[in-house]
Amino acid sequence: MPNGQYGQQQPPAGGQWYPPEWPDRIRALMDGSLVPVEPRRAATVMLLRDTPAGPVVHMLRRKASMAFAGGAYAYPGGGVDPRDEDHLVGWAGPSQDDWAARLDTDPRTAQAIVCGAVRETFEEAGVLLAGESPDTVVGDTTGDDWEADRAALVARELSFAEFLDRRGLLLRSDLLGAWARWITPEFEPRRYDTWFFVAALPEGQRTRNASTEADRTVWIRPADAAAGYAKGELLMMPPTISTLRSLEPYGSAAGALAAAAGQDLTPVLAQATLENGELVLSWPGHDEFTKHVRPGGTP
């Protein structure tokens, strides 16, 4: 099991990611010596494709050297580029106003989050949820010209709006379904306000490990990934294993996408309390992730 810089001791809840520096940071937050940083807006996509054994989800393993969640399995995603708010972005599907209502934000922010989800999926997996018209989607994103554009997006030399415009494409917001929202705990030095989306792999496209942050990618059934977590074989953060399990009931990618409209987007933010000298770290509504940290600092 990958441990990265987080030590050899495994937490009791299978493969739950738990950095050893958390207790000290929690105590610093509680005594006022640590001031929470403002979380960055971020988006991540649970990309699904159907197989005879049921839908599988695309996951990547973050390099152990990464400062945030090193060695953990996650989905393609990342921070929102401020230019994702560009009003010139080509757009098809539910409007920015519709997305604002679903994401409980304003239209400009909603556009940035949806654009961030589509852009990051292309940057990290080579999959593009866009088409030349509102009812088409590109069938192949391989080749030197596509790679040059992808690299320019990663380097922020090219905005997503510019990329779509030069190729005559529209972002297909209807190919996404909002699924969950998690906010990094206040004691973390790198914080993200992350919206999780679900999408189906477009016909003709294929994934690849295009991320500089990952050393492995897999297509795996959500139930198998959850079983690997339970055995301590796959390291994951609470949002990842929680969303994986929520995908298990669906027998197809289309079924999961159709169910997205009914998913609860109430933000989940970890809370830390001090009880009889023991730190208690909990995620509201997700009791299985609760940690009781003894005065010595270990869970």
N, C-alpha and C positions, 0 to 999 in steps of 0.2 A: 504494500500500500504506500502511495507517495506521502511523504511527511514534510518535505521541503525544509524551511527554516523553523518549523513549529515543534520540533522535538519528537521523541519517540513515544511518549506517553499518549495513549489513545483515550479519548473521552468515552464514557459509558454508553452513549447513544450511537453505536456503530461508527460510521465514518463522519461524524459531525465535525466540521472545521472549528478548531478552538485554539487560537494563538495563546501562548503562555503569558504574553504581556498584558492580556486583557484584565486580569484582576487589579494590577497596579494602575492601569488607566481608569478602571471603574472607580477605584478609591479616589484617584485624583479628581475625577469628575464630581464625585460626591462631596469632597472637601473644598471644591471651588478652585483648585489650582489648575484644572484643565478646562479650557473654554471650548465648547463644541464648535467645529467648523461647519459652515453652511454646506448642505449636501448639493452635489451637482445633479442636474437632471440627466437621466440615462434611460436607455431602452434596451431590451433583450428579446430575442425571438426564439420560441420553441418551434423549430422547423420539423414538420412531420411528413412522412411518406408511408404509403400503404404497402404491406407485404402479406403473403398468405397467412402468416402467423399473427397478423394484426399490425397496427401502426407502430413505426419506430421513430425515435426522435434523434436529432443530430446534436451531439455534445462534443465539447472540446475540453482537453485537460490543460489547465494553465501551467506554465512552466514553474518549477519549484522555486526559481529565482525571483519570481514576481513578488513585489512588495505587498500586494493585496491578493489574498486567497491563492497563494502559490501552491501548486499541486492539486488544487480542487477542480472537480468537473463542473462545467457551466455550459451556458448556451452562447451563441454568437451575440455580441452586444457591446455597448460602450456608452460613453458620454455623448450628450447632444452637442453638436457644433452650433454656435450662435447663428451661423448662416443658414441653418435648417429652418429658421423663421422667415427666410426669403419669400416675399409675396409673389415672386415670379415663378415659383416652382410649378411644374406641370402636374396636374392633379386629376384623378378620376376616382369615383366611388363616393362614399359618404363625405359630406362637406366638412370643412374645418369647424363649422358651428356644431355639426352633429358629433364630431369627435370631442369637442370641448365639453359638450353635455355628458358624454360617456366617461371622459377622463376627469371630470370635475375641475376644469380649468378654463382659461380663456382661449379663443380660437387660435391666436398666434402661438401660444405655448403648445396647444394641442398639435398644430402642424409640425412644430419643431420635434415633438416626441415621436410622432408617426414617421416623419422623415428620418429621424435618428434611427428608428428601428429598421427601416428599409435600407438605409445607407450602411449601417453597421453589418447587416446580414450580407450585403454585397462585399464589403471590405474584408470580413473575416471568413466567409464561407463561399464567396463567389456566386451567390444566388441573388438574383435581382427580381423584385416584385414590381415590375413596370412593363408597360406595353406601348405600342404605337397608337392604340385607341383604347377607349374605356372597356372593351370586351376582348382584348388580346393581351398576351404576355410574351415577352421575348423567350425564344426557345433554346438559345445557346449563348453563353457568356464566356466562352473560351477563346483563346487567340491572343496574339501580341497586342492588338489594338485595345481589346477589353482590359488586358492586364495593365497597359499603360494608364488607362483611365482610372482603374482601381488604385494603382499606386499613387496617382495624383490626388485622389480623394483621401487616402491614408495620410499623405504628407500635407494635407490641407492646402495644396496648390490649386485645387479645383473645388468649388462648392457643389453640393448635390444638385442644386437648381441648374447650375451651369452644365453639369454633366448630362442631366436629362434633356436640357434644351439642345445641346450640340448633337444629341442622338435622336432628337425628335420623339422623346418618350414621355409618357405620363406615369406618375406614381400611382399604383393600383391600391388605394387605401382599403378597398373592399376585400382584398386578399388577406387582410390582417384582422384578428379578433383580440381585443384587450382581455387579459386573463387575471392579472393580479398586480399588486403594487406593494413593494417593500422598501423601507428606508433604512440605510445603514445606521447602526447604533451611534449614539452621540459621543461615545468614548473612542470611536475609531478616527485615526488621523485622516483617512480618505473616506469620504462619505458620498453616497449616491442615493438619490430618490429615483428608484427604478421601476418603470412600468414593464410588465411581462406581457408579451403578445404570443399568439399562436398563429401559424400559417402552414399551408401545404406546399411541398416542393413542386414548383411548376413543371409541367411535362416538358421533357427535353433538356432540362437543366440538371446539373449534378453539383454536389458539394465538393470542396477540397479544403485542405488546411492552408488558408491564405493569411492566417493571423501570425504575427511575430510573437504573440504572447502565449501560444499554445504549442505543445510538443506532441500532441496526439488528438485525433478526432475519431469518433465512432458514431455509427447508427445503432441504436439499442432500444429494445422495448422498454417503456417506462417501468413495467413491473420488474424486469431483469435489472435495470439500473437501481431501483429501490432495494432489491434483494442484495445487490452488491454493496450498497450503503449499509444495510442492516448487518452484514457480515464484516464490516470494517474494511472491505476491499476497495471501495470507491469513496474518496473524500469529497464532501459537498458542504456547502453552506445551507442553513435552514431554508432560505427561499427556494433553492434548487430542488431539494428533496421534497419539499412541500408541494411545489408545482408539478413535479414528476408524478407524485402519487395522485394528484387531482386529475391527471390525464388517463390514468389506468382504466376507468370505466368505459372509455370510448373505443368503439370497434373500427373506426376509420378516421382519417384526417378530416374529412368533410364533417363527420359527426362532432369532432372536437371544435371545429371552427364554428359550426352552428350553435354550439353550446356556449360560446364565448360571451354572447350578449347577456347571459344570466349569471356570469361570474361576479363575485363580490370584489370591488376595487378599493375597499376601505384600506388605507395604508397600515402596514404592519411595522411597528417600531419597537425594538427591544427596550425593556425597562430593567433597571438595576436598583435593588433595594438592599438595605443592611438589616439583618434579622439575627439578634443575639450574637453579634460579632461575625456572622457568616454572610457573605455576599450571595444574593439570589438574583440570577440573571434570567429573565423570562421574555418570551415573545407572546403578546396577547393573542389568545385564540389558538395557540399552538403549544400546548402544555408539554409535549414530548421533548421540546428543546430546552426546557428549564434547567439551569445549572446552579448547583449549590457549591459555592467556592469557600473552602475552609480557610481559617486565618493564615495557614501556611501558604495559601495561594493556589492550591491544586483543586480541580473539580472533583 
